[in-house]
Amino acid sequence: METISRCSPSDHLVIIGSGMASHRLIEALVKSPTRPQRITVIGAEPTPAYNRILLSPLLAGEMQQDALTLRDAQWYAAQNVTLILGEKVENLQRDRRTVITDTGRTLHYDRLVIATGSRPALPDIPGIELAGVHGFRDLQDADALTDIAQQGGDAVVIGGGLLGLEAAEGLRKRGSDISVSVLQRSERLMNRQLDTTAAHLLENELSQRGLKIITGAQLTQLEGDTHGRVAKVHLADGRQLNASSVIIAAGITPNAELGHQAGLRTDRAIVVDEWLTTSDPAISALGECCQFDGTTYGLVEPIWRQVEVLAATLCGTNTQGYADAPSATKLKISGVALYAFGPTDASAEHEVLSYHDIERGDYRRLLLRNGQLEGAVLYGDTSQGPWYFEQALAGTNLNDCRHALLFGAADVAVLQTIAADQHNDTPHLSTLEAA
């Protein structure tokens, strides 16, 4: 399928947002001989694009800020890309094809990409506006949390997913006199990725390190002191926790306000088609601020696929368009490796295979339906995760090797070889030895 809206070399492409998605798009564009020659990037943060995934080790003191930078300002200049930092686009005038920043700067565009990312989703509760309440999304947040860790006190992290656990562990590692509690609304940590057993293993590991994990915790109110600073957290069951600081890490909200202000079609985010084009053919949206076929995004893998499609579209090369696809989650939570894909909980139609080596701290659980692998959770040793995912995507029938399936590709290959040899009436070494 041909692309429907390419940039001509003379077009001015303006990209709003200087995060990871924006940077990935620029890297793809500058490699193409049909790239738009005029590219301007406007970012609200004062620094060039950096790897947000590494904010947690930065908070923990395991790396320096420079290590997060993807490319410095000189690189953009060398690619003939104009980089404007520390300015936020506040107004988009589609009829004039201009954007206006908070400094009053006005830029004309021929094609526009909105890649404004997301922000922490704040619970709608009394006290959420108090001082001492923070998110954990950018370098400024990491600096604030570093100060919190070093000052000590009682930190309460709202959210037992990846970001919340990394923030909690980073605070614990960085501070010598800080108490860190994690509140998770679900009955288990990382309930979207882990089953009950893996979640309990993770909870036990983090608790042994000194984190206080509270699951089934419904937040109702943040209480402030006489200076307007958070002092306590109230839960629905009546419990109260002391809190000198609160870190919100319970999901994200797409930064779609610019699209809404400009009259683009929006829902939970800016709605796009399979070419990442909005309801205005001159404007695209990318990453966490966009919504395709009812889905919004927070993981890297689908956003990288969006980048490939959008880069091809802008450069006029062939593309089939973006489509959602199954993805696996590979994570490392505070040194514990996890790998998961497919359904988290088993249904009545699933055959469940599980393995747990308590001494090594390894756990695997596989979900099969009619001999085909549909889901997996791996905790500890995740080396076989990609192979399991390949089998699931391929729809491989694994009935003949299901007894060795928990031990991975090598043992399954042996069984398949034996089965093939026996089918061909060819003596196999292990068969002869057994006789």
Secondary structure, DSSP 4 states (H G I P E B T S, - for coil): ---S-PPPTT-EEEEE--SHHHHHHHHHHHT-TT--SEEEEEESSSS--B-GGGHHHHHTTSS-GGGGBSS-HHHHHHTTEEEEES--EEEEETTTTEEEETT--EEE-SEEEE---EEEPPP--TTTTSBTEE--SSHHHHHHHHHHHHH-EEEEEE--SHHHHHHHHHHHHH-SSEEEEEEESSSSTTTTT--HHHHHHHHHHHHHHT-EEEES--EEEEEE-TTSBEEEEEETTS-EEE-SEEEE-S-EEE--HHHHHTT--BSSSEEE-TTSB-SSTTEEE-GGGEEETTEE--SHHHHHHHHHHHHHHHHT------------EEEEETTEEEEEES-SS--TT-EEEEEEETTTTEEEEEEEETTEEEEEEEES--TTHHHHHHHHHHT-B-GGGGGGGGG-HHHHHHHHHHHHHHHTT---HHHHHH-
